Amino acid sequence: MTTTTEQTLLNALVELEQTVNAARTANPKPDLAARFKRIDELAKQLPRGTHPNLLHYLQKKSYQKARLFLQERDAENQVGNCRHEPQ
């Protein structure tokens, strides 16, 4: 079950990914700082009991992994350099 905050967070992560992809050809380049700040703010609003994988991905700034988790595609995530394995 996805909370409202998780859905808002997913939307912000998708928007970040779209902005990054568009930035390759954009002129001027977009300022991503506001998007990162919004994601951090939403992460702080996640309720108690939020899945530890999601919290880990957000803490490590693994935004693509967080997006996949929220899209119920966590099995697609690869083990990262920190050796954290999805639970």
N, C-alpha and C positions, 0 to 999 in steps of 0.2 A: 504494500500500500504506500503510495507516494503522498507526502504531505504537501501542503500549499507551498511551503518554503522550498522543498525539494523540487517542485515543478518550476518555481521561479528561478531556482539555481540552475536547473537544466536549461531553461530558456537562455539564461545569461551565458552559460557555457557554449551553447550552440551559436549564439550571437558572436561570442569571442572567436570561435573557430571560423565563422564566416568572414569576420573582419580581418583576421590574420590571412586567410586565403586571398581576400580581395586586396590586401595591402601590397601584395607583390607587384601589382600594376597601378596602384593608386598614386596620385600625385595631387596634393601633398599626402604623405603617409599619415595614417590615422594615429591618434594618440591612444594607446592601449591602456594607459595608467588608470583611467576612470573605469574601464571594464574590469581590470584586476581588482581594484578597490571594491567594486560592487560585489564581485564573487566572494571576496574576503568577508564583507559585511554579511552576506547571506549565509556563509559558512558559520559565522558566529551565532546566527539565529536558529540553527538546526536544533531540534528538540532533543531532550535527553532520550537515550535509547536509539539514537541514529546508528546505523550499521557501522562497525569499526572500519570496514574497508573504505567506505565513502569518506569518513573522517581522515583516514590515513592518506588517501589520494589528495584531498584538499590541503592537508598539512604540508605535503611534499610538493604542492603546486603541480600535481599530475592531472591537469585539467581534462585531457583526453580520456584518461582512465576514469575520472569522476563522471564524465559524460556517458561513457559506455556503461558504467555501473547504474546510473540513473535511467538509462534506456533498457535496463535488464539484459545487458550484454556483457556482464562482468567476465564471463568465460573467455571472451576475446582478449582480455588484458594479459599482457606478458609480465613475467616476473621482472621487476626493475632492479636497478643497481643495489638497492637496499635489501634485496632478497625477500621482500614481503610477498607472501603468496596469498592470493585471494582466499577468503574463508568460505 
